[in-house]
Amino acid sequence: MAAELQAIGYDAPYHGSQIVPVILGNYTLALSAYKRFMDKGVYVNPVGPPAVPESDAGFRTSYIATHRWDDLEKAVEVFRIITRISRQKTRTTRKRSVLEERIAQMIQETPGVRKKVQDSSRFVEDLGFDS
């Protein structure tokens, strides 16, 4: 399983036991993905601070003799699906960040727009929509 997970792109070192860690480096990401795995019927054990440093946060996966090949193949497929979803979200977030930076730059560079944005922000706050 470690080799399959590594082939997909996961940091999944094999240490000669039935437990294969999947290191994500972010405990919040591990908890978020944990729910997705459970929804797909694949159990992973999220692990993070204080049990491990944040840089080693991720999952502990374990495999036993009673797992069928179908179970293992399903787990690998769910890891593939989660990877695709994560990559899509990363691209979307990156695009949004670039767009937000460009908008902020345009606001700073365009005469009069900065004041209008500030006035609009105050108006939204006054209406109570800022929370």
Helices and strands as residue ranges (DSSP letters): H 2-8, E 19-23, H 27-39, E 45-47, G 54-56, E 58-62, H 69-109, H 113-127
